[in-house]
């Protein structure tokens, strides 16, 4: 199983002034133009370099692909969560075929990761979460901050 954090792992979001923001801060409707999603107030979201190709390759290889994110609005239905809308707009949503979770920021991702029993890979950018997850013997953790081009992980 391959598990991805979303914010700062799969994508980066910026407000109209170029400052980094979370996906949940984007305001629908979203408009996709030349690989960039713009929101109603000119904030934008871009995929990390090579991430689409990497996830597509993982899918073609038959991997179970999941997301584990704490970028949710509390009490907002999943279908209205900005992160889910972004996954669909970027045409990534259907690649996520395994158990996934999108929770509010107070959720501890380790609770989700502990339930996974098979050998898995977990990508995240948060040092504390990476450190905590590294104590789980069945999870190999990778720091997404160190991956500059996800397509470089594709084995030809």
Secondary structure as the mmCIF struct_conf table of DSSP 4:
data_model
#
loop_
_struct_conf.conf_type_id
_struct_conf.id
_struct_conf.beg_label_comp_id
_struct_conf.beg_label_asym_id
_struct_conf.beg_label_seq_id
_struct_conf.end_label_comp_id
_struct_conf.end_label_asym_id
_struct_conf.end_label_seq_id
STRN STRN1 UNK A 2 UNK A 4
STRN STRN2 UNK A 7 UNK A 7
TURN_TY1_P TURN_TY1_P1 UNK A 8 UNK A 10
STRN STRN3 UNK A 11 UNK A 14
TURN_TY1_P TURN_TY1_P2 UNK A 16 UNK A 17
BEND BEND1 UNK A 18 UNK A 18
STRN STRN4 UNK A 20 UNK A 21
HELX_RH_3T_P HELX_RH_3T_P1 UNK A 23 UNK A 25
BEND BEND2 UNK A 28 UNK A 28
HELX_LH_PP_P HELX_LH_PP_P1 UNK A 29 UNK A 30
STRN STRN5 UNK A 31 UNK A 33
TURN_TY1_P TURN_TY1_P3 UNK A 34 UNK A 35
STRN STRN6 UNK A 36 UNK A 38
TURN_TY1_P TURN_TY1_P4 UNK A 40 UNK A 41
BEND BEND3 UNK A 42 UNK A 42
STRN STRN7 UNK A 44 UNK A 47
HELX_LH_PP_P HELX_LH_PP_P2 UNK A 48 UNK A 48
TURN_TY1_P TURN_TY1_P5 UNK A 49 UNK A 50
HELX_RH_AL_P HELX_RH_AL_P1 UNK A 51 UNK A 60
TURN_TY1_P TURN_TY1_P6 UNK A 61 UNK A 62
STRN STRN8 UNK A 65 UNK A 69
HELX_LH_PP_P HELX_LH_PP_P3 UNK A 72 UNK A 73
TURN_TY1_P TURN_TY1_P7 UNK A 74 UNK A 75
HELX_RH_3T_P HELX_RH_3T_P2 UNK A 78 UNK A 80
HELX_RH_AL_P HELX_RH_AL_P2 UNK A 82 UNK A 89
TURN_TY1_P TURN_TY1_P8 UNK A 90 UNK A 91
HELX_RH_3T_P HELX_RH_3T_P3 UNK A 93 UNK A 95
BEND BEND4 UNK A 98 UNK A 98
STRN STRN9 UNK A 101 UNK A 102
TURN_TY1_P TURN_TY1_P9 UNK A 105 UNK A 106
BEND BEND5 UNK A 107 UNK A 107
HELX_RH_AL_P HELX_RH_AL_P3 UNK A 109 UNK A 115
BEND BEND6 UNK A 118 UNK A 118
STRN STRN10 UNK A 120 UNK A 124
BEND BEND7 UNK A 125 UNK A 125
HELX_RH_AL_P HELX_RH_AL_P4 UNK A 127 UNK A 133
TURN_TY1_P TURN_TY1_P10 UNK A 134 UNK A 135
TURN_TY1_P TURN_TY1_P11 UNK A 137 UNK A 138
STRN STRN11 UNK A 139 UNK A 143
HELX_RH_3T_P HELX_RH_3T_P4 UNK A 144 UNK A 146
BEND BEND8 UNK A 148 UNK A 148
HELX_RH_3T_P HELX_RH_3T_P5 UNK A 150 UNK A 153
#
